[in-house]
Amino acid sequence: MRSYRTLFRTPEFTPFLLSFAAFAAAQTIGGLALGTLVFRATGSPLLSAVSMFGPQLAQLLGGVFLLSGSDRLPPRAMLSGLALAFAAGTAVLALPRLPVWAVFAVVLLQGLVASLGGGVRGGLLNEILTKDGYVLGRSVYNMLWGLTQMAGFATGGALLALLSPPTCLLLASGLYVLSALVNRLGLTARPPRATGRPSVAATWRTNALLWSSRPRRLTYLGLWVPNGLIVGSDSLYVSYAPQAAGTLYAFGALGMFAGDMAVGRLVPPAVRPRLATPLRLLLAVPYLFFVLRPGVALSAVAVTVASVGFAASLVLQERLMSLTPDDLTGQSLGLHGTGMAALQGIGAVLAGTLAQLTSPATAMTLMATASVIATLTLAALNRAEARRPTPLDRPGSVAREPGR
């Protein structure tokens, strides 16, 4: 499947995207409103960053205990329930004079609920599309995320100039409800992909199986660590440029859109695997420029160029799917999403702490430096792994799953 026309003729693909678009718009508008609300109330770059990206850190707990539900629960019901839970939580955040500790309690609960979302969506997309359409479909999914972020952050910035943050949060809550309705009306009721009841034991057992393969471990780390460190830099836009944070987020989404379109549609499949390291380096290097404390215009250029590098996730997700059995795709993608979200949350906390001790510009530069080091280290480990003999290369050995 190499054309968008064929892709959009696939049943359920369009409502799947529309429900995600409403959910993503709610996240961007609500996140910017919440970060602004907390920054105005506390003046803290750390608390502002954590309020926007804290739910992602909380997903780590959900990934440890709940992730088996990604393959063992009906996907349509799960996605609708997830959207309604976020609608309720966001409406609570809009309550007047809500204490900061209560804000973070709601953020924690949202993160726990969200831990199932990535795996359910990823597994469902894998069911809706054929194998040869997954990368193109995932690139469209990512491009839609980028476009929605652009529109959401630009709209959110404009709305915050006209309305109060609590009012913007209520608008985000309404978008979550819309997402739930599209899921319910546009998607087919499917049975779970895997048998058995979701449980903590099943989550741990399957996560251990997924993590036991060295090639998969390196792929997961490549998806998580460089990305998480750079999202830590992204979390400081509100404190770096309070009046232009929405602009920077929108330009970052533009770069993400361009990268996903190029890699998903234009780059031949044979070339994609070679782009993982260059794209991850591109993701970080422009942020080194922030040591000079550029103005908004130059910052927007740097952010746009860097965000093209987020397309590395497409390359690495394709590698991950090639290493994962079909009946574990939901939990495999869920583990990817949970780990990535957790590292992004950790990155936000680390960047916010550094910004408190130094400045937002210095913190962004340090996070970018760490991302470059992580990418080069993982590239060296992957080269070493590629040189390792497989079991079939060893005399008298019995073939088994690679890296186990």
C-alpha positions in Angstrom: 0.0 0.0 0.0 1.9 3.0 -1.3 -0.9 5.6 -1.9 -3.0 7.8 0.3 -6.0 7.1 -1.9 -5.8 3.4 -1.1 -5.2 4.1 2.5 -8.3 6.2 2.9 -10.5 3.7 1.1 -9.7 1.3 3.9 -12.9 0.8 6.1 -12.7 2.5 9.5 -9.4 4.3 8.9 -11.1 7.7 8.5 -13.2 7.6 11.7 -10.2 6.2 13.5 -8.3 9.3 12.5 -11.1 11.7 13.3 -11.5 10.4 16.8 -7.8 10.7 17.4 -7.8 14.2 16.0 -10.5 15.3 18.4 -8.6 13.7 21.3 -5.3 15.2 20.2 -6.8 18.7 19.9 -8.2 18.4 23.4 -4.8 17.4 24.7 -3.0 20.3 23.0 -5.5 23.0 23.9 -6.0 21.6 27.4 -2.2 21.1 28.0 -1.3 24.7 27.0 -4.1 26.1 29.1 -3.1 24.0 32.2 0.6 24.9 31.8 -0.3 28.6 31.5 -2.6 28.3 34.5 0.0 26.7 36.7 2.8 29.1 35.6 0.6 32.1 36.3 -0.3 30.7 39.7 3.2 29.6 40.8 5.8 31.3 38.5 7.7 28.0 38.5 9.1 26.5 35.2 9.3 23.1 36.9 5.6 23.0 37.9 4.5 24.4 34.6 6.5 21.7 32.7 5.2 18.9 34.9 1.6 20.1 34.7 1.8 19.7 30.9 3.8 16.5 30.7 3.2 15.0 34.1 0.5 12.6 32.8 3.1 11.0 30.6 5.3 10.3 33.6 2.4 8.8 35.4 1.9 6.4 32.5 4.9 4.5 33.7 2.8 3.1 36.6 0.0 2.2 34.3 2.4 0.5 31.9 3.7 -1.7 34.8 0.3 -2.8 36.1 -2.4 -2.3 33.4 -0.8 -2.8 30.0 -2.1 -6.3 29.4 -5.5 -4.7 28.8 -4.2 -3.4 25.5 -4.7 -6.8 23.8 -7.2 -8.3 26.2 -10.0 -5.7 26.2 -12.4 -4.6 23.3 -10.7 -1.7 21.5 -13.7 0.4 20.7 -15.0 0.4 24.3 -11.6 1.1 25.6 -11.0 4.2 23.4 -14.5 5.6 24.2 -14.0 5.1 27.9 -10.5 6.6 27.8 -11.9 9.8 26.1 -14.7 10.1 28.6 -12.3 9.7 31.5 -10.1 12.5 30.1 -13.2 14.7 29.6 -14.2 14.3 33.3 -10.7 15.0 34.5 -10.2 18.0 32.4 -13.5 19.4 33.6 -12.3 19.0 37.2 -9.1 21.0 36.3 -11.3 23.9 35.2 -12.8 24.3 38.7 -12.1 27.7 40.2 -9.5 28.0 42.9 -8.5 24.3 42.6 -5.4 23.8 44.8 -2.1 23.0 43.0 -1.9 19.6 44.8 -5.3 18.7 43.4 -4.2 19.7 39.9 -1.4 17.2 40.1 -3.6 14.5 41.6 -5.9 14.8 38.6 -2.8 14.8 36.3 -1.6 11.6 37.9 -5.0 9.8 37.4 -5.1 10.9 33.8 -1.7 9.5 33.2 -2.7 6.1 34.7 -5.8 6.0 32.5 -3.8 7.1 29.4 -1.3 4.2 29.8 -3.7 1.9 27.9 -4.4 4.4 25.1 -1.3 4.0 23.0 -1.4 0.2 22.9 -5.1 0.1 22.1 -4.8 2.6 19.3 -1.6 1.1 17.9 -3.0 -2.4 18.0 -6.3 -1.3 16.4 -4.4 0.5 13.6 -2.5 -2.7 13.0 -5.8 -4.5 12.6 -7.5 -1.9 10.4 -4.5 -1.8 7.9 -2.7 -4.5 6.1 1.0 -5.2 7.0 2.3 -3.3 3.9 0.1 -0.3 4.8 1.2 0.1 8.5 4.1 2.5 8.0 2.2 4.7 5.6 -0.8 4.6 7.9 1.3 5.4 10.9 2.9 8.3 9.1 -0.6 9.7 8.3 -1.5 9.2 12.0 1.7 11.0 13.1 1.1 13.8 10.5 -2.4 14.3 11.8 -0.9 14.5 15.3 1.5 17.2 14.0 -1.3 19.1 12.2 -3.5 18.9 15.2 -0.8 20.2 17.4 -0.2 23.1 15.1 -3.8 24.0 15.0 -4.3 23.2 18.7 -1.4 25.2 20.0 -2.1 28.1 17.7 -5.8 28.1 18.6 -4.9 27.6 22.2 -2.6 30.5 22.2 -5.3 32.7 20.6 -8.0 31.5 23.0 -5.8 32.2 26.0 -5.5 35.8 24.7 -9.3 36.1 24.7 -10.5 33.6 27.4 -9.3 32.4 30.8 -7.4 29.1 31.1 -10.4 27.4 32.9 -12.6 28.2 30.0 -10.1 26.7 27.6 -10.0 23.6 29.7 -13.8 23.3 29.4 -13.5 23.5 25.6 -10.9 20.7 25.7 -13.3 18.6 27.8 -15.9 19.0 25.1 -13.5 17.8 22.5 -12.8 14.6 24.5 -16.5 13.9 24.5 -16.6 14.4 20.8 -13.8 11.8 20.4 -15.7 9.3 22.4 -18.8 9.8 20.2 -16.8 9.3 17.0 -15.3 6.1 18.4 -18.7 4.8 19.4 -20.4 5.6 16.1 -17.5 5.1 13.6 -15.7 2.0 14.7 -16.7 -1.6 14.6 -17.0 -3.5 17.9 -14.1 -6.0 17.8 -13.2 -8.7 20.2 -9.9 -8.5 22.1 -6.8 -9.6 20.2 -5.6 -11.9 22.9 -7.3 -14.4 25.1 -7.2 -14.3 28.9 -8.2 -11.6 31.4 -6.0 -8.5 31.9 -4.0 -8.7 35.1 -0.9 -7.4 36.7 0.7 -10.8 36.3 -0.1 -10.9 32.6 1.3 -7.4 32.1 4.5 -8.3 33.8 4.9 -11.6 32.0 4.4 -10.1 28.6 6.5 -7.1 29.3 9.3 -9.4 30.4 9.0 -11.4 27.2 9.1 -8.2 25.1 12.1 -6.9 27.0 14.0 -10.2 26.9 15.1 -9.7 23.3 18.3 -7.6 23.0 17.3 -6.2 19.5 13.9 -5.2 20.9 15.5 -3.6 24.0 17.8 -1.5 21.8 14.8 -0.5 19.7 12.8 0.5 22.7 15.7 2.6 24.1 16.1 4.3 20.7 12.4 5.2 20.7 12.4 6.4 24.3 15.6 8.1 25.4 16.6 10.7 22.7 13.0 11.6 22.2 12.3 12.0 25.9 15.2 14.3 26.5 14.2 16.6 23.7 10.6 16.7 24.8 12.1 17.9 28.1 13.4 20.9 26.1 10.0 21.3 24.5 8.3 21.5 28.0 10.2 24.7 28.7 8.6 26.8 25.9 6.1 28.4 28.3 8.9 29.6 30.7 11.4 30.4 27.8 8.9 32.6 25.9 5.6 33.0 27.9 3.9 35.1 25.2 4.9 32.9 22.3 4.8 29.4 23.6 1.9 28.5 21.4 3.8 29.7 18.4 6.9 27.5 19.2 4.7 24.5 19.8 2.9 25.1 16.5 6.2 25.4 14.5 7.4 22.2 16.2 4.3 20.4 15.0 4.9 21.7 11.5 8.4 20.2 11.5 7.0 16.9 12.8 4.4 16.9 10.0 7.0 17.5 7.4 9.3 14.7 8.7 6.5 12.1 8.9 5.3 12.9 5.4 8.8 12.6 3.9 9.7 9.4 5.7 6.3 7.7 5.4 5.5 8.6 1.8 8.7 9.5 0.0 11.5 7.5 1.4 11.8 4.0 -0.1 11.5 1.1 2.4 15.0 -0.1 1.8 16.4 3.3 2.8 14.3 3.9 5.9 16.4 1.7 8.3 19.5 3.8 7.6 17.8 7.0 8.7 17.2 6.2 12.4 20.5 7.7 13.7 20.6 10.8 11.4 17.0 11.7 12.3 17.6 11.3 16.0 20.7 13.6 15.8 18.6 16.1 13.8 16.1 16.0 16.6 18.7 17.3 19.1 21.3 19.4 17.4 19.3 22.5 16.6 18.5 22.8 20.3 22.2 23.4 21.0 21.6 26.8 19.4 19.5 27.8 22.4 22.7 28.5 24.4 22.7 31.8 22.5 19.2 32.6 23.8 17.7 33.4 20.3 14.5 35.4 19.8 11.2 34.0 18.9 11.7 34.0 15.1 15.1 32.2 15.2 13.8 29.8 17.9 10.9 28.9 15.7 13.2 28.0 12.9 15.4 25.8 15.2 12.3 24.1 16.6 10.9 23.4 13.2 14.1 21.9 11.8 14.6 19.8 15.0 11.1 18.4 15.0 11.6 16.8 11.6 13.8 14.4 13.5 10.7 13.0 15.3 10.2 10.9 12.2 12.8 8.6 13.6 10.0 7.0 15.5 8.4 5.8 12.3 11.6 4.0 11.4 12.0 2.4 14.8 8.3 1.4 15.1 8.7 -0.5 11.8 11.7 -2.3 13.3 9.8 -3.0 16.5 6.9 -4.5 14.6 9.2 -6.8 12.6 10.6 -8.1 15.9 7.2 -8.7 17.6 4.6 -11.6 17.3 1.2 -10.5 15.9 -0.7 -11.4 19.0 1.5 -9.1 21.1 1.4 -6.0 18.9 -0.9 -4.1 21.1 1.1 -4.6 24.3 4.4 -4.1 22.3 3.2 -0.7 21.0 1.7 0.0 24.4 5.0 -0.6 26.1 6.6 1.7 23.5 4.1 4.4 24.1 4.2 4.0 27.9 8.0 4.0 28.0 8.2 7.0 25.6 5.6 8.9 27.7 7.4 8.1 30.9 10.8 9.3 29.5 9.1 12.4 28.2 7.7 13.0 31.7 11.1 12.4 33.3 12.6 14.7 30.6 10.2 17.4 31.6 11.0 17.1 35.3 14.7 17.1 34.6 14.5 20.0 32.3 12.3 22.0 34.7 14.7 21.3 37.5 17.7 22.5 35.4 15.7 25.6 34.4 15.0 26.4 38.1 18.7 26.1 38.9 20.1 27.9 35.7 17.7 29.2 33.0 15.3 27.7 30.5 17.8 28.4 27.6 20.7 26.6 29.5 18.4 23.7 30.4 17.3 23.2 26.8 20.9 23.2 25.6 21.9 20.6 28.3 19.0 18.3 27.4 20.0 18.5 23.7 23.6 17.6 24.5 22.4 14.6 26.5 20.2 13.5 23.6 23.1 13.6 21.2 25.2 11.5 23.5 22.4 9.0 24.0 21.9 8.7 20.2 25.6 8.1 19.5 25.8 5.5 22.3 22.8 3.6 21.0 24.1 3.7 17.4 27.4 2.1 18.7 25.4 -0.6 20.6 23.3 -1.4 17.5 26.5 -1.8 15.3 27.9 -4.1 17.9 24.6 -6.1 18.0 24.6 -6.4 14.2 28.1 -7.9 14.3 27.1 -10.6 16.8 26.7 -14.1 15.3 23.1 -15.4 15.3 22.4 -18.8 16.9 22.4 -20.4 13.4 25.9 -19.2 12.9 27.2 -21.2 15.9 28.0 -24.8 15.4 25.6 -27.2 17.2 23.3 -24.4 18.3 19.5 -24.4 18.1 17.6 -21.5 16.7 15.6 -19.4 19.1 14.2 -15.9 19.3 17.0 -13.4 18.6 18.6 -11.9 21.6 16.9 -14.2 24.2 
